[in-house]
Amino acid sequence: MWNQIYDPLHSPVLSTIAAAVPVVTLLVLIASGRVQAHIAAIIAVIVTNLITIFVFTMPANMSIRASILGIVTGFFPIGWIVLNVIFLYQVTVTTGRFELLKRAVGGVTEDRRLQLLLIAFSFGAFFEGASGFGTPVAITGAVLIGLGFSPLAASGLSLIANTAPVAFGALGTPIQGLASVTGLDPYILGAMVGRQLPLFSLIVPFWVVWAFAGWRGMKDVWPAILVTGVSFAVPQFVISNFVNPWIVDIGASLISMGALILFLRVWRPKQLWLSPALRGHDESGATMATAKPLDKTPLTESELFSALLPWIIVCVVMLIWGNGAFKTWANGIFVWNYPVPELHQMINKMPPVAPAPTKEAAVFGFTYLSFTGTGMLIAAIISGVLMGVGPGRLLVEYGRTIRLCAISLITISAMLAIGTLTRLSGVDATLGLAFAATGVLYPFFGTLLGWLGVALTGSDTSSNILFGNLQKITSQQLGLSPILMAAANSSGGVMGKMIDAQSIVVASTATNWYGHEGTILRFVFWHSIVLACLVGVFVTLQAYVYPFTELVLK
Protein backbone atom coordinates (compact mmCIF):
# COMPACT_ATOMS: atom_id res chain seq x y z
CA MET A 1 0.00 0.00 0.00
CA TRP A 2 1.04 3.57 -0.67
CA ASN A 3 -0.51 6.55 1.09
CA GLN A 4 -0.94 9.80 -0.80
CA ILE A 5 1.20 12.66 0.54
CA TYR A 6 -0.13 16.19 0.12
CA ASP A 7 2.81 18.18 1.49
CA PRO A 8 5.88 16.25 0.36
CA LEU A 9 8.20 19.27 0.60
CA HIS A 10 7.01 20.15 4.14
CA SER A 11 5.97 23.56 2.88
CA PRO A 12 2.41 24.10 1.58
CA VAL A 13 3.64 26.79 -0.82
CA LEU A 14 6.48 24.72 -2.31
CA SER A 15 4.33 21.58 -2.50
CA THR A 16 1.58 23.52 -4.28
CA ILE A 17 4.08 24.93 -6.76
CA ALA A 18 5.42 21.43 -7.44
CA ALA A 19 1.87 20.13 -7.91
CA ALA A 20 1.16 22.89 -10.42
CA VAL A 21 4.17 22.08 -12.61
CA PRO A 22 2.47 19.38 -14.77
CA VAL A 23 -0.59 21.42 -15.76
CA VAL A 24 1.42 24.63 -16.15
CA THR A 25 3.87 22.79 -18.41
CA LEU A 26 1.04 21.47 -20.55
CA LEU A 27 -0.80 24.79 -20.88
CA VAL A 28 2.33 26.86 -21.52
CA LEU A 29 3.55 24.48 -24.24
CA ILE A 30 0.15 24.46 -25.95
CA ALA A 31 -0.40 28.21 -25.60
CA SER A 32 3.06 28.99 -26.98
CA GLY A 33 1.98 27.75 -30.38
CA ARG A 34 5.52 26.46 -30.98
CA VAL A 35 4.90 22.89 -29.86
CA GLN A 36 2.27 20.69 -31.46
CA ALA A 37 -0.43 19.59 -29.02
CA HIS A 38 0.43 15.89 -29.12
CA ILE A 39 4.11 16.60 -28.49
CA ALA A 40 3.19 19.00 -25.66
CA ALA A 41 0.97 16.34 -24.11
CA ILE A 42 3.67 13.66 -24.30
CA ILE A 43 6.22 16.01 -22.71
CA ALA A 44 3.71 16.86 -19.97
CA VAL A 45 3.13 13.15 -19.27
CA ILE A 46 6.87 12.69 -18.76
CA VAL A 47 7.07 15.76 -16.50
CA THR A 48 4.07 14.55 -14.48
CA ASN A 49 5.72 11.17 -13.92
CA LEU A 50 8.91 12.86 -12.73
CA ILE A 51 6.96 15.04 -10.28
CA THR A 52 4.87 12.17 -8.88
CA ILE A 53 7.86 9.83 -8.49
CA PHE A 54 10.57 12.17 -7.24
CA VAL A 55 8.53 14.78 -5.36
CA PHE A 56 5.34 13.04 -4.25
CA THR A 57 7.18 9.72 -3.67
CA MET A 58 4.75 7.62 -5.68
CA PRO A 59 6.36 4.27 -6.54
CA ALA A 60 7.57 4.32 -10.15
CA ASN A 61 5.68 1.18 -11.15
CA MET A 62 2.42 2.73 -9.85
CA SER A 63 3.10 6.01 -11.67
CA ILE A 64 3.72 4.26 -14.97
CA ARG A 65 0.71 1.97 -14.58
CA ALA A 66 -1.50 4.97 -13.77
CA SER A 67 -0.25 6.70 -16.93
CA ILE A 68 -1.03 3.65 -19.05
CA LEU A 69 -4.50 3.40 -17.50
CA GLY A 70 -5.09 7.04 -18.43
CA ILE A 71 -3.87 6.50 -22.00
CA VAL A 72 -6.32 3.64 -22.52
CA THR A 73 -9.13 5.57 -20.84
CA GLY A 74 -8.38 8.49 -23.16
CA PHE A 75 -9.35 6.40 -26.14
CA PHE A 76 -12.22 4.56 -24.44
CA PRO A 77 -14.52 6.35 -23.95
CA ILE A 78 -13.44 9.94 -24.90
CA GLY A 79 -11.55 9.35 -28.15
CA TRP A 80 -14.15 6.79 -29.20
CA ILE A 81 -16.83 9.50 -29.06
CA VAL A 82 -14.80 11.97 -31.13
CA LEU A 83 -13.88 9.40 -33.77
CA ASN A 84 -17.49 8.38 -34.38
CA VAL A 85 -18.90 11.91 -34.31
CA ILE A 86 -16.45 12.91 -37.03
CA PHE A 87 -17.35 9.71 -38.94
CA LEU A 88 -21.03 10.69 -38.89
CA TYR A 89 -20.12 14.20 -40.06
CA GLN A 90 -17.99 12.83 -42.92
CA VAL A 91 -20.84 10.57 -44.07
CA THR A 92 -23.33 13.47 -44.11
CA VAL A 93 -20.86 15.58 -46.12
CA THR A 94 -20.10 12.93 -48.72
CA THR A 95 -23.79 12.13 -49.24
CA GLY A 96 -24.73 15.80 -49.64
CA ARG A 97 -26.99 15.74 -46.58
CA PHE A 98 -24.86 18.34 -44.82
CA GLU A 99 -25.41 20.76 -47.69
CA LEU A 100 -29.14 20.29 -47.16
CA LEU A 101 -28.68 20.91 -43.42
CA LYS A 102 -26.90 24.18 -44.20
CA ARG A 103 -29.86 25.24 -46.33
CA ALA A 104 -32.25 24.18 -43.56
CA VAL A 105 -30.43 26.25 -40.94
CA GLY A 106 -30.15 29.11 -43.43
CA GLY A 107 -33.91 28.85 -43.87
CA VAL A 108 -34.32 29.58 -40.17
CA THR A 109 -31.78 32.41 -40.29
CA GLU A 110 -28.78 33.44 -42.37
CA ASP A 111 -27.50 35.61 -39.54
CA ARG A 112 -24.34 34.08 -38.10
CA ARG A 113 -25.09 35.36 -34.59
CA LEU A 114 -28.45 33.64 -34.54
CA GLN A 115 -26.97 30.45 -35.99
CA LEU A 116 -24.57 30.44 -33.04
CA LEU A 117 -27.47 30.66 -30.59
CA LEU A 118 -29.34 27.84 -32.29
CA ILE A 119 -26.43 25.45 -32.90
CA ALA A 120 -23.66 26.19 -30.38
CA PHE A 121 -25.88 26.98 -27.39
CA SER A 122 -29.27 25.27 -27.68
CA PHE A 123 -28.43 22.31 -29.95
CA GLY A 124 -25.15 21.75 -28.08
CA ALA A 125 -26.97 21.77 -24.74
CA PHE A 126 -29.17 18.91 -25.95
CA PHE A 127 -26.16 16.73 -26.70
CA GLU A 128 -24.56 17.73 -23.40
CA GLY A 129 -27.69 16.54 -21.63
CA ALA A 130 -27.98 13.34 -23.63
CA SER A 131 -24.37 12.18 -23.62
CA GLY A 132 -21.79 14.80 -22.54
CA PHE A 133 -18.11 13.79 -22.41
CA GLY A 134 -17.01 15.81 -25.46
CA THR A 135 -19.98 14.99 -27.70
CA PRO A 136 -21.53 18.51 -27.84
CA VAL A 137 -18.29 20.29 -28.77
CA ALA A 138 -17.50 17.66 -31.39
CA ILE A 139 -20.95 17.92 -32.99
CA THR A 140 -21.45 21.70 -32.82
CA GLY A 141 -17.88 22.39 -33.92
CA ALA A 142 -18.35 20.16 -36.97
CA VAL A 143 -21.73 21.70 -37.79
CA LEU A 144 -20.48 25.28 -37.45
CA ILE A 145 -17.43 24.66 -39.64
CA GLY A 146 -19.74 23.06 -42.18
CA LEU A 147 -21.97 26.13 -42.08
CA GLY A 148 -18.96 28.23 -43.05
CA PHE A 149 -17.74 29.66 -39.74
CA SER A 150 -14.02 30.26 -39.42
CA PRO A 151 -12.14 27.47 -37.62
CA LEU A 152 -11.37 29.68 -34.59
CA ALA A 153 -14.96 30.90 -34.35
CA ALA A 154 -16.39 27.38 -34.72
CA SER A 155 -14.05 25.81 -32.16
CA GLY A 156 -13.73 28.63 -29.62
CA LEU A 157 -17.40 29.57 -29.54
CA SER A 158 -18.50 25.92 -29.28
CA LEU A 159 -16.30 25.67 -26.18
CA ILE A 160 -17.69 28.85 -24.60
CA ALA A 161 -21.30 27.87 -25.35
CA ASN A 162 -20.82 24.43 -23.80
CA THR A 163 -20.70 25.73 -20.22
CA ALA A 164 -24.09 26.40 -18.69
CA PRO A 165 -25.46 22.88 -19.35
CA VAL A 166 -22.36 20.92 -18.24
CA ALA A 167 -23.33 20.44 -14.57
CA PHE A 168 -26.43 18.47 -15.64
CA GLY A 169 -24.71 16.72 -18.56
CA ALA A 170 -25.03 13.07 -19.54
CA LEU A 171 -28.40 12.76 -17.81
CA GLY A 172 -27.17 14.29 -14.56
CA THR A 173 -23.99 12.23 -14.21
CA PRO A 174 -21.99 15.05 -12.51
CA ILE A 175 -24.71 15.45 -9.87
CA GLN A 176 -24.81 11.72 -9.23
CA GLY A 177 -21.04 11.64 -8.89
CA LEU A 178 -21.13 14.53 -6.45
CA ALA A 179 -23.80 12.80 -4.38
CA SER A 180 -21.82 9.56 -4.30
CA VAL A 181 -18.75 11.13 -2.66
CA THR A 182 -20.52 13.59 -0.35
CA GLY A 183 -23.44 11.46 0.82
CA LEU A 184 -25.77 14.38 0.11
CA ASP A 185 -29.14 13.97 -1.60
CA PRO A 186 -28.69 14.31 -5.40
CA TYR A 187 -32.08 16.03 -5.66
CA ILE A 188 -31.02 18.73 -3.19
CA LEU A 189 -27.62 19.11 -4.84
CA GLY A 190 -29.29 19.41 -8.24
CA ALA A 191 -31.72 21.98 -6.86
CA MET A 192 -28.84 24.07 -5.50
CA VAL A 193 -26.95 23.93 -8.81
CA GLY A 194 -30.26 24.97 -10.35
CA ARG A 195 -30.19 28.09 -8.16
CA GLN A 196 -26.72 29.02 -9.39
CA LEU A 197 -26.44 28.25 -13.08
CA PRO A 198 -29.67 29.80 -14.49
CA LEU A 199 -28.15 33.27 -14.07
CA PHE A 200 -25.23 32.16 -16.23
CA SER A 201 -27.56 30.47 -18.69
CA LEU A 202 -28.83 34.00 -19.27
CA ILE A 203 -25.34 35.46 -19.50
CA VAL A 204 -23.62 32.87 -21.72
CA PRO A 205 -25.72 33.42 -24.89
CA PHE A 206 -24.96 37.15 -24.68
CA TRP A 207 -21.31 36.32 -24.00
CA VAL A 208 -20.99 34.00 -27.01
CA VAL A 209 -22.47 36.53 -29.43
CA TRP A 210 -20.36 39.34 -27.94
CA ALA A 211 -17.20 37.21 -28.32
CA PHE A 212 -18.13 36.67 -31.96
CA ALA A 213 -19.58 39.97 -33.13
CA GLY A 214 -18.58 42.55 -30.52
CA TRP A 215 -20.81 44.83 -28.45
CA ARG A 216 -22.69 46.40 -31.37
CA GLY A 217 -23.22 43.07 -33.06
CA MET A 218 -24.61 41.66 -29.83
CA LYS A 219 -26.82 44.69 -29.13
CA ASP A 220 -28.55 44.42 -32.49
CA VAL A 221 -29.88 40.92 -31.75
CA TRP A 222 -30.49 41.23 -28.01
CA PRO A 223 -34.19 40.22 -28.23
CA ALA A 224 -33.28 36.85 -29.78
CA ILE A 225 -30.47 36.34 -27.26
CA LEU A 226 -32.83 37.12 -24.40
CA VAL A 227 -35.43 34.66 -25.70
CA THR A 228 -32.75 31.96 -26.02
CA GLY A 229 -31.37 32.57 -22.53
CA VAL A 230 -34.69 32.93 -20.71
CA SER A 231 -36.23 29.91 -22.43
CA PHE A 232 -33.25 27.84 -21.26
CA ALA A 233 -32.67 29.34 -17.80
CA VAL A 234 -36.27 29.19 -16.55
CA PRO A 235 -36.78 25.49 -17.44
CA GLN A 236 -33.31 24.77 -16.02
CA PHE A 237 -34.40 26.23 -12.67
CA VAL A 238 -37.87 24.67 -12.68
CA ILE A 239 -36.82 21.16 -13.73
CA SER A 240 -33.83 21.02 -11.37
CA ASN A 241 -35.82 22.26 -8.37
CA PHE A 242 -39.21 20.63 -8.91
CA VAL A 243 -38.70 17.59 -11.13
CA ASN A 244 -35.24 15.94 -11.03
CA PRO A 245 -31.63 16.65 -12.00
CA TRP A 246 -31.47 13.99 -14.70
CA ILE A 247 -33.47 15.58 -17.55
CA VAL A 248 -32.62 19.26 -16.97
CA ASP A 249 -30.52 19.84 -20.08
CA ILE A 250 -32.73 17.87 -22.43
CA GLY A 251 -35.89 19.67 -21.36
CA ALA A 252 -34.32 23.13 -21.27
CA SER A 253 -32.53 22.74 -24.62
CA LEU A 254 -35.62 21.54 -26.48
CA ILE A 255 -37.66 24.43 -25.08
CA SER A 256 -34.90 26.89 -25.95
CA MET A 257 -34.56 25.65 -29.56
CA GLY A 258 -38.31 25.73 -30.05
CA ALA A 259 -38.68 29.20 -28.54
CA LEU A 260 -35.90 30.66 -30.70
CA ILE A 261 -37.19 29.13 -33.94
CA LEU A 262 -40.73 30.40 -33.22
CA PHE A 263 -39.41 33.85 -32.27
CA LEU A 264 -37.46 34.13 -35.52
CA ARG A 265 -40.70 33.64 -37.45
CA VAL A 266 -41.95 37.00 -36.18
CA TRP A 267 -38.68 38.91 -35.64
CA ARG A 268 -35.63 39.56 -37.79
CA PRO A 269 -32.53 41.67 -37.13
CA LYS A 270 -32.43 44.96 -39.04
CA GLN A 271 -29.16 43.98 -40.68
CA LEU A 272 -27.88 40.46 -41.31
CA TRP A 273 -24.45 39.53 -39.96
CA LEU A 274 -22.93 37.32 -42.63
CA SER A 275 -19.22 37.41 -41.73
CA PRO A 276 -18.02 33.92 -40.74
CA ALA A 277 -14.96 35.15 -38.77
CA LEU A 278 -14.54 36.68 -35.33
CA ARG A 279 -14.98 40.45 -35.31
CA GLY A 280 -11.47 41.02 -33.94
CA HIS A 281 -8.26 39.46 -35.19
CA ASP A 282 -9.04 36.00 -36.55
CA GLU A 283 -6.02 34.39 -38.13
CA SER A 284 -8.05 31.32 -39.03
CA GLY A 285 -10.08 33.35 -41.53
CA ALA A 286 -7.12 33.30 -43.92
CA THR A 287 -7.17 29.48 -43.98
CA MET A 288 -10.74 29.33 -45.26
CA ALA A 289 -11.58 28.62 -48.85
CA THR A 290 -13.94 31.07 -50.49
CA ALA A 291 -17.40 30.01 -49.45
CA LYS A 292 -19.99 29.26 -52.08
CA PRO A 293 -23.09 31.47 -51.92
CA LEU A 294 -25.78 29.73 -49.90
CA ASP A 295 -28.53 28.22 -52.00
CA LYS A 296 -31.66 30.03 -50.83
CA THR A 297 -34.10 27.74 -52.61
CA PRO A 298 -36.63 26.60 -49.99
CA LEU A 299 -36.31 22.94 -49.09
CA THR A 300 -39.13 20.60 -49.88
CA GLU A 301 -40.54 18.57 -47.00
CA SER A 302 -38.67 15.47 -48.19
CA GLU A 303 -35.40 17.42 -48.46
CA LEU A 304 -35.87 18.89 -44.99
CA PHE A 305 -36.53 15.45 -43.53
CA SER A 306 -33.50 14.07 -45.38
CA ALA A 307 -31.31 16.85 -43.97
CA LEU A 308 -32.49 16.31 -40.41
CA LEU A 309 -32.68 12.50 -40.50
CA PRO A 310 -29.09 11.76 -39.35
CA TRP A 311 -29.40 14.20 -36.45
CA ILE A 312 -32.82 12.88 -35.47
CA ILE A 313 -31.31 9.39 -35.37
CA VAL A 314 -28.41 10.68 -33.25
CA CYS A 315 -30.83 12.35 -30.81
CA VAL A 316 -32.90 9.18 -30.42
CA VAL A 317 -29.86 6.91 -30.04
CA MET A 318 -28.16 9.26 -27.55
CA LEU A 319 -31.30 9.41 -25.41
CA ILE A 320 -31.35 5.60 -25.32
CA TRP A 321 -27.62 5.30 -24.63
CA GLY A 322 -27.76 7.87 -21.83
CA ASN A 323 -30.52 6.02 -20.01
CA GLY A 324 -29.43 4.16 -16.88
CA ALA A 325 -31.72 1.22 -17.53
CA PHE A 326 -30.23 0.75 -20.99
CA LYS A 327 -26.70 0.91 -19.61
CA THR A 328 -27.55 -1.75 -17.05
CA TRP A 329 -29.01 -3.98 -19.75
CA ALA A 330 -26.09 -3.43 -22.15
CA ASN A 331 -23.50 -4.03 -19.43
CA GLY A 332 -25.30 -7.25 -18.56
CA ILE A 333 -24.58 -8.46 -22.09
CA PHE A 334 -21.00 -7.31 -22.32
CA VAL A 335 -18.68 -5.85 -19.72
CA TRP A 336 -15.02 -6.35 -18.98
CA ASN A 337 -13.58 -4.74 -15.87
CA TYR A 338 -9.82 -4.97 -15.60
CA PRO A 339 -8.39 -4.07 -12.17
CA VAL A 340 -4.87 -2.82 -12.87
CA PRO A 341 -2.41 -5.10 -11.02
CA GLU A 342 -0.28 -3.40 -8.35
CA LEU A 343 -2.40 -0.25 -8.67
CA HIS A 344 -6.05 -1.07 -7.97
CA GLN A 345 -6.81 -0.49 -4.27
CA MET A 346 -3.11 -0.16 -3.57
CA ILE A 347 -3.30 3.60 -2.95
CA ASN A 348 -4.93 5.29 0.03
CA LYS A 349 -6.53 8.70 -0.26
CA MET A 350 -5.82 10.31 3.10
CA PRO A 351 -7.45 12.92 5.38
CA PRO A 352 -8.34 15.74 5.03
CA VAL A 353 -9.15 14.94 1.40
CA ALA A 354 -11.06 11.88 2.60
CA PRO A 355 -12.64 11.44 6.06
CA ALA A 356 -10.50 8.31 6.60
CA PRO A 357 -7.91 6.38 4.59
CA THR A 358 -9.78 5.31 1.47
CA LYS A 359 -8.54 2.88 -1.15
CA GLU A 360 -8.45 4.27 -4.69
CA ALA A 361 -9.91 2.16 -7.46
CA ALA A 362 -7.91 1.73 -10.66
CA VAL A 363 -10.14 -0.27 -12.96
CA PHE A 364 -10.44 -0.04 -16.72
CA GLY A 365 -14.08 -0.64 -17.49
CA PHE A 366 -14.48 -1.81 -21.07
CA THR A 367 -18.26 -1.51 -21.26
CA TYR A 368 -18.19 -1.45 -25.02
CA LEU A 369 -21.93 -1.66 -25.74
CA SER A 370 -22.85 1.15 -23.36
CA PHE A 371 -20.07 3.54 -24.44
CA THR A 372 -21.52 6.78 -25.82
CA GLY A 373 -19.16 6.44 -28.78
CA THR A 374 -20.64 3.04 -29.61
CA GLY A 375 -24.09 4.61 -29.72
CA MET A 376 -22.70 7.32 -32.01
CA LEU A 377 -21.17 4.66 -34.29
CA ILE A 378 -24.49 2.81 -34.50
CA ALA A 379 -26.29 6.08 -35.24
CA ALA A 380 -23.78 6.84 -38.00
CA ILE A 381 -24.18 3.38 -39.55
CA ILE A 382 -27.99 3.56 -39.43
CA SER A 383 -27.88 7.04 -40.94
CA GLY A 384 -25.50 5.91 -43.67
CA VAL A 385 -27.66 2.92 -44.61
CA LEU A 386 -30.81 5.06 -44.73
CA MET A 387 -28.94 7.58 -46.90
CA GLY A 388 -28.04 4.83 -49.36
CA VAL A 389 -24.39 4.36 -48.39
CA GLY A 390 -23.16 0.80 -48.90
CA PRO A 391 -20.96 -1.14 -46.45
CA GLY A 392 -17.84 -0.73 -48.60
CA ARG A 393 -18.21 3.02 -48.79
CA LEU A 394 -18.84 3.23 -45.05
CA LEU A 395 -15.60 1.32 -44.41
CA VAL A 396 -13.68 3.66 -46.71
CA GLU A 397 -15.08 6.70 -44.90
CA TYR A 398 -14.25 5.15 -41.53
CA GLY A 399 -10.67 4.53 -42.59
CA ARG A 400 -10.44 8.12 -43.77
CA THR A 401 -11.83 9.34 -40.45
CA ILE A 402 -9.25 7.32 -38.50
CA ARG A 403 -6.48 8.97 -40.52
CA LEU A 404 -7.98 12.40 -39.88
CA CYS A 405 -8.27 11.83 -36.13
CA ALA A 406 -5.12 9.79 -35.42
CA ILE A 407 -2.98 12.60 -34.00
CA SER A 408 -5.89 13.98 -31.99
CA LEU A 409 -6.59 10.57 -30.47
CA ILE A 410 -2.95 10.34 -29.35
CA THR A 411 -3.25 13.80 -27.82
CA ILE A 412 -6.48 13.04 -25.97
CA SER A 413 -5.02 9.82 -24.57
CA ALA A 414 -1.94 11.68 -23.30
CA MET A 415 -4.19 14.30 -21.67
CA LEU A 416 -6.10 11.59 -19.84
CA ALA A 417 -2.82 10.02 -18.74
CA ILE A 418 -1.96 13.30 -16.99
CA GLY A 419 -5.41 13.55 -15.39
CA THR A 420 -5.41 9.95 -14.17
CA LEU A 421 -1.88 10.18 -12.79
CA THR A 422 -2.45 13.47 -10.94
CA ARG A 423 -5.62 12.02 -9.39
CA LEU A 424 -4.07 8.77 -8.20
CA SER A 425 -0.87 10.44 -6.98
CA GLY A 426 -2.67 13.11 -4.94
CA VAL A 427 -1.19 15.98 -6.96
CA ASP A 428 -4.72 17.27 -7.67
CA ALA A 429 -5.57 17.10 -3.99
CA THR A 430 -2.52 19.20 -3.08
CA LEU A 431 -3.79 21.95 -5.37
CA GLY A 432 -7.25 21.58 -3.89
CA LEU A 433 -5.98 21.95 -0.32
CA ALA A 434 -4.33 25.23 -1.31
CA PHE A 435 -7.75 26.58 -2.30
CA ALA A 436 -9.30 25.18 0.87
CA ALA A 437 -6.92 27.27 3.02
CA THR A 438 -8.48 30.60 2.01
CA GLY A 439 -10.75 31.02 5.07
CA VAL A 440 -13.51 33.61 4.73
CA LEU A 441 -12.85 33.82 0.98
CA TYR A 442 -13.49 30.11 0.60
CA PRO A 443 -16.90 30.46 -1.16
CA PHE A 444 -15.07 32.27 -3.96
CA PHE A 445 -11.97 30.08 -4.08
CA GLY A 446 -13.92 26.88 -3.44
CA THR A 447 -15.87 27.66 -6.60
CA LEU A 448 -12.58 28.13 -8.45
CA LEU A 449 -11.51 24.76 -7.08
CA GLY A 450 -14.29 23.19 -9.17
CA TRP A 451 -13.02 25.19 -12.16
CA LEU A 452 -9.51 23.87 -11.55
CA GLY A 453 -10.78 20.30 -11.25
CA VAL A 454 -12.48 20.39 -14.64
CA ALA A 455 -9.52 22.17 -16.25
CA LEU A 456 -7.30 19.35 -14.98
CA THR A 457 -9.52 16.33 -15.57
CA GLY A 458 -11.69 17.49 -18.47
CA SER A 459 -14.86 16.38 -16.70
CA ASP A 460 -17.28 17.99 -14.25
CA THR A 461 -18.06 14.50 -13.01
CA SER A 462 -14.39 13.79 -12.32
CA SER A 463 -13.94 17.17 -10.63
CA ASN A 464 -16.94 16.48 -8.39
CA ILE A 465 -15.62 13.04 -7.45
CA LEU A 466 -12.13 14.45 -6.86
CA PHE A 467 -13.02 17.51 -4.78
CA GLY A 468 -16.64 16.97 -3.68
CA ASN A 469 -15.82 15.52 -0.28
CA LEU A 470 -13.09 18.11 0.30
CA GLN A 471 -15.69 20.82 -0.34
CA LYS A 472 -18.02 19.22 2.19
CA ILE A 473 -15.36 18.84 4.90
CA THR A 474 -13.94 22.35 4.46
CA SER A 475 -17.33 24.06 4.39
CA GLN A 476 -18.37 22.30 7.62
CA GLN A 477 -15.13 23.42 9.30
CA LEU A 478 -15.81 27.03 8.22
CA GLY A 479 -19.49 27.02 9.18
CA LEU A 480 -20.70 27.18 5.57
CA SER A 481 -23.40 25.09 3.96
CA PRO A 482 -21.94 21.85 2.56
CA ILE A 483 -24.83 21.79 0.08
CA LEU A 484 -23.86 25.23 -1.21
CA MET A 485 -20.16 24.47 -1.60
CA ALA A 486 -20.61 20.99 -3.05
CA ALA A 487 -22.94 22.49 -5.66
CA ALA A 488 -20.49 25.35 -6.22
CA ASN A 489 -17.84 22.80 -7.15
CA SER A 490 -20.05 21.64 -10.00
CA SER A 491 -21.25 25.12 -11.01
CA GLY A 492 -17.75 26.60 -10.97
CA GLY A 493 -16.44 23.58 -12.81
CA VAL A 494 -18.53 24.23 -15.91
CA MET A 495 -16.41 27.29 -16.73
CA GLY A 496 -13.26 25.17 -16.72
CA LYS A 497 -14.65 22.96 -19.47
CA MET A 498 -13.61 25.36 -22.22
CA ILE A 499 -9.91 25.32 -21.29
CA ASP A 500 -9.38 21.67 -20.47
CA ALA A 501 -6.88 20.31 -22.93
CA GLN A 502 -8.92 17.38 -24.19
CA SER A 503 -11.90 19.63 -25.03
CA ILE A 504 -9.60 21.93 -26.99
CA VAL A 505 -8.26 18.95 -28.94
CA VAL A 506 -11.81 17.74 -29.59
CA ALA A 507 -12.68 21.21 -30.90
CA SER A 508 -9.62 21.40 -33.17
CA THR A 509 -10.39 17.92 -34.51
CA ALA A 510 -14.06 18.67 -35.15
CA THR A 511 -13.17 21.84 -37.07
CA ASN A 512 -10.27 20.21 -38.94
CA TRP A 513 -7.92 22.89 -37.57
CA TYR A 514 -5.14 20.61 -36.40
CA GLY A 515 -2.03 22.13 -34.88
CA HIS A 516 -3.77 25.32 -33.71
CA GLU A 517 -4.74 24.20 -30.22
CA GLY A 518 -2.60 26.98 -28.74
CA THR A 519 -4.58 29.63 -30.62
CA ILE A 520 -7.85 28.16 -29.39
CA LEU A 521 -6.56 28.05 -25.80
CA ARG A 522 -5.41 31.68 -25.92
CA PHE A 523 -8.81 32.73 -27.28
CA VAL A 524 -10.93 30.99 -24.63
CA PHE A 525 -8.62 31.31 -21.61
CA TRP A 526 -9.68 34.71 -20.31
CA HIS A 527 -13.33 34.03 -21.05
CA SER A 528 -13.00 30.97 -18.81
CA ILE A 529 -11.32 32.81 -15.94
CA VAL A 530 -13.69 35.79 -15.96
CA LEU A 531 -16.82 33.62 -16.06
CA ALA A 532 -15.46 31.36 -13.30
CA CYS A 533 -14.78 34.40 -11.13
CA LEU A 534 -18.33 35.65 -11.73
CA VAL A 535 -19.66 32.29 -10.52
CA GLY A 536 -17.39 32.60 -7.47
CA VAL A 537 -18.75 36.07 -6.68
CA PHE A 538 -22.32 34.80 -7.00
CA VAL A 539 -21.65 31.84 -4.67
CA THR A 540 -20.03 34.24 -2.16
CA LEU A 541 -23.21 36.35 -2.24
CA GLN A 542 -25.24 33.20 -1.68
CA ALA A 543 -23.08 32.32 1.32
CA TYR A 544 -23.00 35.70 3.08
CA VAL A 545 -25.55 38.13 1.65
CA TYR A 546 -28.72 36.26 0.77
CA PRO A 547 -28.29 32.73 2.07
CA PHE A 548 -31.17 30.69 0.72
CA THR A 549 -28.88 27.71 0.65
CA GLU A 550 -30.65 25.73 3.34
CA LEU A 551 -33.90 25.55 1.39
CA VAL A 552 -34.66 21.93 0.73
CA LEU A 553 -37.12 20.12 -1.47
CA LYS A 554 -40.36 19.24 0.27
Secondary structure, DSSP 4 states (H G I P E B T S, - for coil): -EE--S-TTS-HHHHHHHHHHHHHHHHHHHHHSSS-HHHHHHHHHHHHHHHHHHTS---HHHHHHHHHHHHHHIIIIIIHHHHHHHHHHHHHHHTTHHHHHHHHHHHH---HHHHHIIIIIIIHHHHHHHT-TTHHHHHHHHHHHHTT--HHHHHHHHHHHSSTTGGGHHHHHHHHHHHHHH---HHHHHHHHTTTHHHHHHHHHHHHHHHHHHHHHHHTTHHHHHHHHHHHHHHHHHHHHHT-SSSHHHHHHHHHHHHHHHHTTT---SS-----S-SS--GGGGGSPPPPPPP-PPPPHHHHHHHHHHHHHHHHHHHHHT-HHHHHHHHHHS-EEEEPTTTTT-EEE-TTTSSS-EEPP-EEEE-GGG-HHHHHHHHHHHHHHHTT--HHHHHHHHHHHHHHHHHHHHHHHHHHHHHHHHHHHTHHHHHHHHHHTTGGGHHHHHHHHHHHHHHHHS-HHHHHHHHHHHHHHHHHHTT--HHHHHHHHHHHHGGGGGGSHHHHHHHHHHTT-TT-HHHHHHHHHHHHHHHHHHHHHHHHHHHHTS--TT----
